[in-house]
Amino acid sequence: MAKYLNEFDATMQMIQGKWKIIILYELAETGQGRFGELQRHIQNVSHKTLANQLRELETDGLIIRHDFKTAEPHVEYHLSENGKSLIPILDAICTWGDTHVDHNLIERSLCDE
């Protein structure tokens, strides 16, 4: 049974989530990130929500989770090739929003980061 209505629905469901686009942008900028680093950058995200959104991005093949399997937990995330291919699309959406949406209605601009 089909999971998505069409290609647009599939793409939008993969990036839908309050913090997913910020996570993708942060990993695109830094190349990789640890959980605590991502949580500090995003600021207002709970541990549970960030963990869930990272898990969903990993399940959808947009990020890769690397567990170093050390005594002290050490896990890093980075964009997969599919995740990297989304960045130009997200840039275009960001530019459109920057041009067509009243800046007073935007809490945090990702286009400027």
LUMGU-510643 format. One record per residue (C-alpha): residue number from 1; residue in one letter; x negated, y negated, z negated. Coordinates in nm, 4 decimals. Layout:
N
+-----+----+----------+----------+----------+
:   i : aa :        u :        v :        w :
+-----+----+----------+----------+----------+
: NUM :  a :        X :        Y :        Z :
...
+-----+----+----------+----------+----------+
***
This chain:
113
+-----+----+----------+----------+----------+
:   i : aa :        u :        v :        w :
+-----+----+----------+----------+----------+
:   1 :  m :   0.0000 :   0.0000 :   0.0000 :
:   2 :  a :  -0.1288 :  -0.3458 :   0.0917 :
:   3 :  k :  -0.2563 :  -0.5655 :  -0.1915 :
:   4 :  y :  -0.2389 :  -0.8946 :   0.0013 :
:   5 :  l :   0.0204 :  -1.0523 :   0.2300 :
:   6 :  n :  -0.2446 :  -1.1740 :   0.4755 :
:   7 :  e :  -0.6053 :  -1.2975 :   0.4991 :
:   8 :  f :  -0.5169 :  -1.6351 :   0.3466 :
:   9 :  d :  -0.3454 :  -1.4716 :   0.0508 :
:  10 :  a :  -0.6451 :  -1.2403 :   0.0007 :
:  11 :  t :  -0.8912 :  -1.5313 :  -0.0020 :
:  12 :  m :  -0.6792 :  -1.7502 :  -0.2273 :
:  13 :  q :  -0.6224 :  -1.4684 :  -0.4779 :
:  14 :  m :  -0.9966 :  -1.4031 :  -0.4974 :
:  15 :  i :  -1.0788 :  -1.7657 :  -0.5841 :
:  16 :  q :  -0.7629 :  -1.8379 :  -0.7834 :
:  17 :  g :  -0.8383 :  -1.8998 :  -1.1472 :
:  18 :  k :  -0.9122 :  -2.2144 :  -1.3411 :
:  19 :  w :  -1.2885 :  -2.1530 :  -1.3633 :
:  20 :  k :  -1.3754 :  -1.9300 :  -1.0663 :
:  21 :  i :  -1.4730 :  -2.2073 :  -0.8260 :
:  22 :  i :  -1.6867 :  -2.3760 :  -1.0922 :
:  23 :  i :  -1.8570 :  -2.0397 :  -1.1581 :
:  24 :  l :  -1.9228 :  -1.9904 :  -0.7861 :
:  25 :  y :  -2.0617 :  -2.3435 :  -0.7481 :
:  26 :  e :  -2.2848 :  -2.3090 :  -1.0552 :
:  27 :  l :  -2.4294 :  -1.9814 :  -0.9294 :
:  28 :  a :  -2.4782 :  -2.1340 :  -0.5829 :
:  29 :  e :  -2.6720 :  -2.4264 :  -0.7350 :
:  30 :  t :  -2.8854 :  -2.2319 :  -0.9803 :
:  31 :  g :  -2.9279 :  -1.9033 :  -0.7944 :
:  32 :  q :  -2.8380 :  -1.7047 :  -1.1062 :
:  33 :  g :  -2.6915 :  -1.7557 :  -1.4495 :
:  34 :  r :  -2.6494 :  -1.5869 :  -1.7820 :
:  35 :  f :  -2.3151 :  -1.5798 :  -1.9629 :
:  36 :  g :  -2.4131 :  -1.8425 :  -2.2222 :
:  37 :  e :  -2.5514 :  -2.0769 :  -1.9568 :
:  38 :  l :  -2.2286 :  -2.0543 :  -1.7573 :
:  39 :  q :  -2.0215 :  -2.1123 :  -2.0697 :
:  40 :  r :  -2.2251 :  -2.4229 :  -2.1627 :
:  41 :  h :  -2.1960 :  -2.5656 :  -1.8109 :
:  42 :  i :  -1.8216 :  -2.5082 :  -1.7853 :
:  43 :  q :  -1.7716 :  -2.6350 :  -2.1424 :
:  44 :  n :  -1.4012 :  -2.5782 :  -2.2164 :
:  45 :  v :  -1.3744 :  -2.2101 :  -2.1250 :
:  46 :  s :  -1.3185 :  -1.9429 :  -2.3892 :
:  47 :  h :  -1.5449 :  -1.6382 :  -2.4114 :
:  48 :  k :  -1.2556 :  -1.4071 :  -2.3161 :
:  49 :  t :  -1.1477 :  -1.6137 :  -2.0150 :
:  50 :  l :  -1.5019 :  -1.6477 :  -1.8800 :
:  51 :  a :  -1.5608 :  -1.2740 :  -1.9218 :
:  52 :  n :  -1.2348 :  -1.1963 :  -1.7389 :
:  53 :  q :  -1.3058 :  -1.4355 :  -1.4521 :
:  54 :  l :  -1.6611 :  -1.3025 :  -1.4106 :
:  55 :  r :  -1.5241 :  -0.9463 :  -1.4069 :
:  56 :  e :  -1.2643 :  -1.0396 :  -1.1418 :
:  57 :  l :  -1.5259 :  -1.2131 :  -0.9251 :
:  58 :  e :  -1.7467 :  -0.9044 :  -0.9558 :
:  59 :  t :  -1.4577 :  -0.6676 :  -0.8718 :
:  60 :  d :  -1.3759 :  -0.8779 :  -0.5645 :
:  61 :  g :  -1.7383 :  -0.8583 :  -0.4509 :
:  62 :  l :  -1.8128 :  -1.2310 :  -0.4817 :
:  63 :  i :  -2.0762 :  -1.2041 :  -0.7549 :
:  64 :  i :  -2.3231 :  -0.9399 :  -0.8665 :
:  65 :  r :  -2.3801 :  -0.8574 :  -1.2337 :
:  66 :  h :  -2.7294 :  -0.7388 :  -1.3211 :
:  67 :  d :  -2.7706 :  -0.5723 :  -1.6593 :
:  68 :  f :  -3.1389 :  -0.5542 :  -1.7548 :
:  69 :  k :  -3.0556 :  -0.2796 :  -2.0068 :
:  70 :  t :  -3.2832 :  -0.4222 :  -2.2744 :
:  71 :  a :  -3.2435 :  -0.3805 :  -2.6509 :
:  72 :  e :  -3.1192 :  -0.7379 :  -2.6725 :
:  73 :  p :  -2.8313 :  -0.7857 :  -2.4244 :
:  74 :  h :  -2.9589 :  -0.9532 :  -2.1072 :
:  75 :  v :  -2.7167 :  -0.9850 :  -1.8169 :
:  76 :  e :  -2.7443 :  -1.2220 :  -1.5208 :
:  77 :  y :  -2.4975 :  -1.3045 :  -1.2477 :
:  78 :  h :  -2.5659 :  -1.4212 :  -0.8945 :
:  79 :  l :  -2.3663 :  -1.4659 :  -0.5757 :
:  80 :  s :  -2.3261 :  -1.1725 :  -0.3408 :
:  81 :  e :  -2.3491 :  -1.2313 :   0.0342 :
:  82 :  n :  -1.9688 :  -1.2594 :   0.0413 :
:  83 :  g :  -1.9845 :  -1.5140 :  -0.2406 :
:  84 :  k :  -2.2491 :  -1.7155 :  -0.0562 :
:  85 :  s :  -2.0335 :  -1.7155 :   0.2563 :
:  86 :  l :  -1.7526 :  -1.8853 :   0.0594 :
:  87 :  i :  -1.9578 :  -2.1909 :  -0.0396 :
:  88 :  p :  -1.9239 :  -2.3798 :   0.2937 :
:  89 :  i :  -1.5468 :  -2.3163 :   0.2821 :
:  90 :  l :  -1.5268 :  -2.4447 :  -0.0750 :
:  91 :  d :  -1.7374 :  -2.7476 :   0.0278 :
:  92 :  a :  -1.4856 :  -2.8251 :   0.3037 :
:  93 :  i :  -1.1941 :  -2.7951 :   0.0588 :
:  94 :  c :  -1.3804 :  -3.0158 :  -0.1897 :
:  95 :  t :  -1.4430 :  -3.2801 :   0.0766 :
:  96 :  w :  -1.0775 :  -3.2724 :   0.1817 :
:  97 :  g :  -0.9641 :  -3.3171 :  -0.1798 :
:  98 :  d :  -1.2180 :  -3.5957 :  -0.2352 :
:  99 :  t :  -1.0800 :  -3.7776 :   0.0690 :
: 100 :  h :  -0.7064 :  -3.7170 :   0.0282 :
: 101 :  v :  -0.6369 :  -3.6926 :  -0.3460 :
: 102 :  d :  -0.6211 :  -3.9922 :  -0.5800 :
: 103 :  h :  -0.9394 :  -3.9763 :  -0.7911 :
: 104 :  n :  -0.7421 :  -4.0829 :  -1.0992 :
: 105 :  l :  -0.5644 :  -3.7455 :  -1.0832 :
: 106 :  i :  -0.8903 :  -3.5465 :  -1.0892 :
: 107 :  e :  -1.0300 :  -3.4492 :  -1.4295 :
: 108 :  r :  -1.3737 :  -3.3358 :  -1.3060 :
: 109 :  s :  -1.5152 :  -3.3794 :  -0.9587 :
: 110 :  l :  -1.7199 :  -3.0839 :  -0.8353 :
: 111 :  c :  -1.8083 :  -3.2625 :  -0.5122 :
: 112 :  d :  -2.0344 :  -3.5004 :  -0.7052 :
: 113 :  e :  -2.2194 :  -3.2322 :  -0.9068 :
+-----+----+----------+----------+----------+
***
